[in-house]
Amino acid sequence: MAVTTTYRTSYGSRVTSSVKNIMLGVVLFFSATGLLWWNEGRAVKTTAMLKEAEGVTVEMVNPKQMDAKLNGKMVHAIAYTSTQDTLADHTYGFSAQVLKLRRDVQYYQWEETRHEREEKDSDGGTTTHVYYEYDRKWVSRPINSDNFNEPAGHRNIAPFTEGNYECTAPTIDFGAYQLSEELKKQLKNYSPAAPQPSEEQYRLLVDRATQAFSRYRGSSERLVTYQGNMVYVGGSDPSSPSIGDVRITFRQVSPGDFSLLAVVKDTSFKEYVAKNEYSFNRIEPGKISSEQMYKNEHHDNAIMTWVLRFIGLLLSIFSINLMFGVVYTVLSIIPFVGKAAEVGVGIVASVLGTCWSLIIIGTAWVFYRPLLGLGMFAVVVLVIILASTVGVKKTKGTPEGELPADEGGQVPPPVPAAPAAPQQFASPAYQPQQPVAPPTFNAPPPIPQGDAAPAPQPPYQTPPPIPQD
């Protein structure tokens, strides 16, 4: 993959293009709104139609015998479905009594894929680099390589061409009844169908292939190969195809048990038409109960509803982005401002598109389902009111100095105050002192005994006072 083309778009051209896109965005916006509104109505009406049909459906006990009492009634029936008609493809040698036959043709071709990478310039313009990638693939129709950007080395040939083919048996029996055209179209449980050509059919096919590939293949090469339900034309090895080879596959809807929901109309069936003018019938392969078939129909309706909702949402976002694209295009003259504006517009478009889609869907719900829609709206409003009330009570609280009343409306007595803690005074900083040695005492001498005892001392006399001058 290499860069093959580079082109530049000026700032003025980008602004002009973005202004033109405003009108396109408006058209797409209203289209998305209409799609979302219509889809909700379709979903509601389809659901109502299915519930109405299910309520009047009766069981066809024996489809092998016609019952005049069931004429005009909505029935559920299970019967073996077959045909006496023969479907054939004489070119490739298929012939069988099947309900439907389909032939699909594919060609091995070069395919061109275009890639673009855009760069913002400092003056508000853009430079676009275009890349082309080439791959060999099986495609449903021949590709003209003359229109390629680089035809050299990627030449396609298609000397042998064949068309797709599908046919349905004119008469398909459902027990004693016959399927209607609407029910025949719903037969899509295809399985592989293997053709069995006669010698004459095979020889004619080989001659045709030889003449077609005479310019591209050797005369001794095998050009037609039958392999299961596939006919391979152009080479002898289907696992190693060459440009121009063709593979043709066959599929069929075989006879078997089928289940249907439809209104009996004489010897055939027709669609059920509800009071809202919506209609349906259904046929499925196998033995399926009425309840399961209605569940399948409701499931298909739900899938379609969500798919269309998603498409409407994306279309809304894209249209709003187109309408406001001129903003970031004008500001792109300053690169970083333009990039920030582009991101901002994308976010705004996503938010607005999502909100608008939800508003349309919600309004459609109220319009098409008034009781359910208004009921849901009332629940939402009630939840908002309750949440707001609880929030006000929590933020309001009790006024300062006022005690809350108990359940009986009486204000409880005040709680006695706790005793005050003793006053603490700051003590001066502690100054460590040198330890003082304890005083020492000498023991008195022992008192002598006997003759050694000392003579008694006279009593102590107080000295006379000292005269004062």
C-alpha positions in Angstrom: 0.0 0.0 0.0 1.6 3.3 -1.1 0.6 6.9 -1.3 -0.6 7.5 -4.9 -2.6 10.8 -4.7 -2.3 13.9 -2.6 -4.7 16.9 -2.9 -5.2 20.0 -0.9 -8.5 21.8 0.2 -8.2 25.5 0.9 -9.6 27.2 4.0 -12.2 29.0 2.0 -13.4 25.8 0.3 -13.8 24.1 3.7 -15.8 27.0 5.1 -18.1 27.0 2.0 -18.6 23.2 2.2 -19.4 23.4 6.0 -22.0 26.1 5.3 -23.7 23.9 2.7 -23.7 21.0 5.2 -25.9 23.0 7.5 -28.9 22.5 5.2 -28.0 18.8 4.8 -27.8 18.5 8.6 -31.3 20.1 9.0 -32.7 17.6 6.6 -31.1 14.6 8.3 -32.2 16.0 11.7 -35.8 16.0 10.7 -35.4 12.6 9.1 -34.0 11.2 12.3 -36.8 12.7 14.3 -39.4 11.2 11.9 -37.7 7.8 12.0 -37.6 7.7 15.8 -41.3 8.7 16.0 -42.5 6.3 13.3 -40.5 3.5 14.9 -42.1 3.8 18.3 -45.5 3.8 16.6 -44.6 0.8 14.5 -43.4 -1.1 17.6 -46.5 -0.3 19.6 -48.9 -1.2 16.8 -47.1 -4.4 16.0 -47.2 -5.5 19.6 -50.9 -4.7 19.8 -51.5 -6.6 16.6 -49.7 -9.7 17.9 -51.6 -9.7 21.2 -54.8 -9.3 19.3 -54.0 -12.2 17.0 -52.8 -14.4 19.8 -56.1 -13.9 21.6 -58.1 -15.3 18.7 -55.7 -18.0 17.5 -57.2 -21.5 17.5 -55.4 -24.8 17.0 -55.8 -26.7 13.7 -55.8 -30.3 15.0 -55.7 -32.2 11.7 -54.2 -30.2 8.8 -54.5 -33.3 6.6 -58.2 -32.8 6.4 -59.9 -29.5 5.5 -62.3 -28.1 8.1 -64.9 -25.6 6.8 -65.5 -24.4 10.4 -61.9 -22.9 10.4 -62.4 -20.9 7.3 -61.7 -17.2 8.1 -60.1 -18.0 11.5 -56.6 -17.4 12.7 -55.0 -20.8 13.2 -51.8 -22.4 14.4 -51.0 -25.6 12.5 -48.1 -28.1 12.1 -48.0 -30.2 9.0 -45.6 -31.9 6.6 -44.9 -29.5 3.7 -44.0 -30.9 0.3 -44.5 -30.4 -3.5 -45.2 -32.5 -6.5 -43.4 -30.0 -8.8 -39.8 -30.5 -9.9 -37.3 -27.6 -9.8 -34.4 -28.0 -12.2 -31.3 -26.2 -13.5 -30.5 -28.1 -16.7 -27.3 -26.2 -17.3 -25.5 -27.7 -14.3 -27.6 -30.8 -13.9 -29.9 -30.2 -10.9 -33.4 -31.6 -10.7 -35.4 -32.5 -7.6 -38.8 -32.1 -6.0 -37.9 -29.4 -3.5 -39.7 -26.3 -2.2 -37.2 -23.7 -3.4 -33.9 -23.7 -5.4 -31.2 -21.1 -5.3 -28.0 -20.7 -7.4 -25.3 -18.2 -6.3 -22.3 -17.2 -8.5 -19.0 -15.7 -7.3 -16.0 -14.5 -9.2 -12.4 -14.4 -8.1 -11.3 -10.8 -8.8 -8.9 -8.1 -7.8 -10.7 -5.5 -5.5 -9.5 -2.0 -4.9 -10.0 -0.4 -1.5 -9.5 3.4 -1.1 -8.1 4.8 2.2 -7.8 8.5 3.1 -5.6 10.3 5.7 -6.3 14.0 6.3 -3.9 16.5 7.8 -4.7 20.0 9.0 -2.6 22.8 7.6 -1.5 25.8 9.6 -3.6 28.2 7.3 -6.9 26.4 8.0 -6.8 24.2 4.9 -6.3 20.4 4.7 -4.0 18.1 2.8 -5.5 14.6 2.0 -3.3 11.6 1.2 -5.1 8.8 -0.7 -4.0 5.2 -0.4 -5.1 2.3 -2.5 -5.0 -1.3 -1.4 -5.5 -4.3 -3.7 -6.7 -7.8 -2.6 -7.9 -10.8 -4.4 -11.4 -11.8 -3.2 -14.5 -13.8 -4.1 -17.1 -11.2 -5.1 -20.7 -11.4 -6.4 -20.0 -9.7 -9.7 -17.1 -9.1 -12.1 -15.0 -5.9 -11.3 -13.8 -3.7 -14.1 -10.1 -3.1 -13.4 -9.8 -0.4 -16.0 -11.3 1.9 -13.3 -8.6 1.1 -10.8 -6.2 3.8 -9.8 -3.3 1.4 -10.6 -4.6 -1.1 -13.2 -1.1 -2.5 -13.9 -0.6 -5.7 -12.0 -4.2 -5.9 -11.0 -5.9 -6.8 -14.2 -9.3 -8.7 -13.9 -10.7 -11.1 -16.4 -14.2 -12.6 -16.4 -14.4 -14.8 -19.5 -17.1 -17.1 -18.0 -20.2 -15.3 -16.5 -23.3 -16.7 -15.0 -26.3 -15.1 -13.3 -27.8 -15.8 -9.9 -31.0 -17.8 -9.9 -33.9 -18.6 -7.5 -37.1 -20.4 -8.1 -40.0 -21.6 -6.0 -42.3 -24.5 -6.6 -45.7 -23.3 -8.0 -47.7 -25.4 -5.6 -46.5 -26.2 -2.1 -48.8 -28.5 0.0 -49.2 -27.9 3.7 -51.2 -31.0 4.7 -54.5 -30.7 2.7 -53.9 -27.0 2.2 -51.6 -25.0 0.0 -49.2 -22.2 1.0 -49.9 -18.7 -0.1 -47.3 -16.5 -1.9 -46.6 -14.5 1.3 -45.8 -17.7 3.2 -43.6 -19.1 0.3 -41.4 -16.0 0.6 -40.7 -16.8 4.2 -39.2 -20.2 3.4 -35.5 -19.5 3.9 -34.1 -22.6 5.7 -31.7 -23.4 2.8 -29.4 -26.4 2.8 -26.7 -27.5 0.3 -28.0 -29.1 -2.9 -25.6 -31.3 -4.9 -26.2 -31.2 -8.7 -25.9 -34.4 -10.7 -25.2 -33.6 -14.3 -25.7 -36.1 -17.1 -22.8 -36.8 -19.5 -24.3 -34.5 -22.1 -24.8 -31.7 -19.6 -21.2 -32.0 -18.4 -19.8 -32.1 -21.9 -21.7 -29.0 -22.9 -20.5 -27.1 -19.8 -16.8 -28.1 -20.5 -17.1 -27.0 -24.1 -18.5 -23.6 -22.9 -15.7 -23.2 -20.3 -13.0 -24.2 -22.8 -14.1 -21.6 -25.3 -14.3 -18.9 -22.7 -10.9 -19.6 -21.1 -9.1 -20.5 -24.3 -7.1 -17.2 -24.2 -6.1 -17.7 -20.5 -5.8 -21.4 -19.8 -3.9 -24.3 -21.3 -5.9 -26.7 -23.6 -5.1 -29.7 -21.4 -6.2 -28.1 -18.1 -9.3 -29.3 -16.5 -11.8 -26.4 -16.4 -14.9 -27.8 -14.8 -14.9 -29.5 -11.4 -18.0 -30.7 -9.4 -17.4 -30.7 -5.6 -20.4 -31.3 -3.4 -22.9 -28.5 -3.9 -20.3 -26.4 -5.9 -19.4 -26.3 -9.5 -16.0 -24.8 -10.0 -15.2 -23.3 -13.5 -11.8 -22.1 -14.6 -9.3 -24.4 -12.8 -8.9 -27.8 -11.5 -8.0 -26.9 -7.9 -10.7 -24.9 -6.0 -8.3 -24.4 -3.1 -5.9 -22.5 -5.3 -8.0 -20.1 -7.4 -6.8 -17.8 -10.1 -8.2 -14.5 -11.3 -11.3 -15.1 -13.4 -12.3 -18.4 -11.8 -15.9 -18.9 -11.0 -17.6 -20.9 -8.3 -21.3 -21.7 -8.5 -23.1 -23.0 -5.4 -26.6 -24.6 -5.1 -28.9 -24.5 -2.1 -32.5 -25.8 -1.6 -35.4 -25.8 0.8 -36.3 -29.4 1.4 -39.7 -30.8 2.2 -40.4 -31.3 5.9 -42.4 -30.4 9.0 -43.4 -26.7 9.2 -45.4 -24.6 11.7 -47.5 -21.6 10.7 -49.7 -18.9 12.0 -52.2 -17.6 9.4 -55.9 -17.1 8.6 -57.5 -19.9 6.7 -58.9 -18.9 3.3 -60.7 -21.7 1.6 -57.9 -24.2 0.6 -55.0 -21.8 1.4 -54.0 -19.1 3.9 -53.9 -15.3 4.1 -52.5 -12.7 6.5 -54.2 -11.7 9.7 -55.3 -8.1 9.6 -55.7 -6.4 13.0 -58.0 -3.6 14.0 -55.1 -1.1 13.6 -54.7 -2.4 10.0 -51.3 -4.1 10.8 -51.1 -7.6 9.3 -48.8 -10.6 9.6 -48.5 -14.3 9.0 -45.5 -16.6 9.9 -44.1 -19.9 9.0 -41.1 -21.7 10.5 -39.4 -25.0 9.9 -40.0 -27.7 12.6 -42.7 -28.4 15.1 -43.1 -25.2 17.1 -45.9 -24.3 19.5 -48.1 -21.3 19.1 -46.7 -19.7 22.2 -43.1 -20.0 21.0 -44.0 -18.7 17.5 -45.6 -15.6 19.0 -42.5 -15.1 21.3 -40.3 -15.3 18.2 -42.4 -12.7 16.5 -42.2 -10.4 19.6 -38.5 -10.9 19.7 -38.1 -10.0 16.0 -40.2 -6.8 16.7 -38.0 -5.9 19.7 -34.8 -6.4 17.6 -36.1 -4.2 14.8 -37.2 -1.5 17.3 -33.8 -1.3 18.9 -31.9 -1.3 15.6 -34.0 1.6 14.3 -33.6 3.5 17.6 -29.8 3.1 17.3 -29.9 4.3 13.6 -32.1 7.3 14.6 -29.7 8.2 17.5 -26.6 8.1 15.2 -28.4 10.1 12.6 -29.4 12.7 15.1 -25.8 13.1 16.4 -24.4 13.2 12.9 -26.9 15.8 11.7 -26.2 18.1 14.7 -22.5 17.7 14.1 -23.1 18.8 10.5 -25.1 21.8 11.5 -22.4 23.0 13.9 -19.5 21.9 11.8 -19.0 25.4 10.5 -18.0 26.5 14.0 -14.8 24.5 14.2 -14.2 24.9 10.5 -14.0 28.7 10.9 -11.9 28.4 14.0 -9.5 26.0 12.3 -7.5 28.9 11.1 -5.9 28.6 14.5 -5.0 24.9 14.6 -5.2 24.2 18.4 -8.4 26.3 18.7 -10.0 24.6 15.8 -9.1 21.1 17.2 -10.5 22.0 20.6 -13.7 23.4 19.0 -14.0 20.2 16.9 -13.9 18.1 20.0 -16.3 20.4 21.8 -18.8 20.3 19.0 -18.5 16.5 18.9 -19.3 16.3 22.6 -22.2 18.8 22.3 -23.6 17.0 19.3 -23.5 13.7 21.2 -25.2 15.1 24.2 -27.9 17.0 22.2 -28.5 14.1 19.8 -28.9 11.6 22.7 -31.2 14.0 24.7 -33.3 14.8 21.6 -33.6 11.1 20.7 -34.8 10.3 24.3 -37.2 13.1 24.2 -38.8 11.9 20.9 -38.9 8.3 22.1 -40.4 9.4 25.5 -43.0 11.7 23.8 -43.9 8.9 21.3 -44.5 6.6 24.3 -46.9 9.0 25.8 -48.6 9.6 22.5 -48.9 5.9 21.5 -49.3 4.4 25.0 -51.0 7.2 27.0 -51.8 5.1 30.1 -48.3 3.5 30.3 -46.5 6.7 29.3 -48.4 8.9 31.7 -48.1 6.3 34.4 -44.3 6.2 34.0 -44.2 10.0 33.9 -46.2 10.2 37.1 -43.8 7.8 38.8 -40.8 9.9 37.8 -42.4 13.1 39.1 -43.3 11.4 42.3 -39.8 10.1 42.8 -38.4 13.6 42.1 -40.9 15.2 44.7 -40.0 12.6 47.4 -36.3 13.0 46.8 -36.7 16.8 47.0 -38.8 16.6 50.2 -36.3 14.3 51.9 -33.4 16.6 50.9 -35.2 19.7 52.3 -35.8 18.0 55.6 -32.2 17.0 55.9 -30.9 20.4 55.0 -33.4 22.3 57.2 -32.7 20.5 60.5 -33.7 21.9 64.0 -33.3 25.6 65.0 -30.4 26.3 67.3 -31.5 26.3 71.1 -34.7 24.4 70.4 -35.2 20.8 71.4 -37.0 18.5 69.0 -40.4 17.2 70.1 -41.0 13.5 70.7 -43.7 11.4 68.9 -46.3 12.7 71.4 -45.5 16.3 70.7 -43.9 16.8 74.2 -40.6 18.5 74.5 -38.3 16.3 76.7 -36.7 17.8 79.8 -33.3 19.3 79.4 -30.4 17.0 80.0 -28.4 18.2 83.1 -25.1 19.7 82.2 -22.0 17.8 83.0 -19.8 19.1 86.0 -17.2 21.5 84.9 -13.7 20.2 84.8 -11.2 21.5 87.4 -9.4 24.6 86.3 -5.9 23.9 85.1 -3.1 26.3 85.7 0.1 26.3 83.8 3.0 25.3 85.9 6.4 27.0 85.4 8.9 25.2 83.4 10.5 22.4 85.3 14.2 23.1 86.1 16.1 20.0 87.1 18.3 20.4 90.2 21.3 18.6 91.5 20.4 15.8 93.9 21.2 16.6 97.6 23.0 14.0 99.5 21.1 12.8 102.6 22.7 13.9 106.0 24.9 11.5 107.9 24.4 10.8 111.6 27.1 9.4 113.9 25.9 6.8 116.3 26.1 7.9 120.1 28.8 6.2 122.1 27.6 3.4 124.2 26.6 4.2 127.8 29.2 2.8 130.3 27.9 0.4 133.0 28.9 0.2 136.7 31.9 2.1 138.0 32.7 3.4 134.7 29.5 5.4 134.7 30.1 9.2 134.5 29.1 11.5 137.3 25.8 13.3 136.9 25.9 16.7 135.4 24.3 19.8 137.0 21.1 21.0 135.4 21.5 23.5 132.6 21.5 27.1 133.6 20.2 29.8 131.3 22.8 32.6 130.9 21.8 36.1 132.2 20.5 38.5 129.6 23.0 40.8 128.0 22.5 44.4 129.2 21.4 46.8 126.5 23.2 50.2 126.2 
